[in-house]
């Protein structure tokens, strides 16, 4: 437990310089305004449309993305000190920041647990692991050969970016409820789905 608390505190400390940007991104990803979903989808669509129009190779895209990330990582902390004054940081913002860091920490732990599960399965049930991983790889190869790779990457990026908003606003629980046979549901913030009879 102490080890997890130390990891959480280290993660929070590493993200301190980015806290204003993190809260802004969080509000967009969780659709705190109704039009944020359209903004997120529009930005992703514009980037992929630009890549398609310029007909950039994969290596060029990786190089340009790396350049943008490197420059942003270098300049943003310097610019943010001029734009965002620390005395304007409120307790409510700190609480939201801690919640976001906790969400990121939980996601990191889930990925780590999945990683350990996969490699534990590899050592304990090697035949089943080989069959399952081979099946997944064949399916991925088939999907990759039948669909345009840029379109596939676009769809994965779009779904990944919209997932937090779908979860936060209750759309995923509503779909689950429809699958389970509850046909009337009301959507609200925070993932609440109310069943109507």
Buried (B, 14 or more C-beta within 10 A) or exposed (E): EEEEEEEBEEBBEEBEBBBBBBBEBBBBBBBEEEEBBEEBBEEBEEBBEEBEEEEBEEEEBEEEEEEEEEEEEEEBEEEBEEEEEEEEEEEEEEEBBEEBBEEBBEEEEEEEEEEEEEEEBBEEEEEEBEEBEEEEEEEEEEEEEEEEEBEBBBEEBBEEBBEBBBBBBBBBBBEEBEEEEBEEBEEEEEBEBEEEE
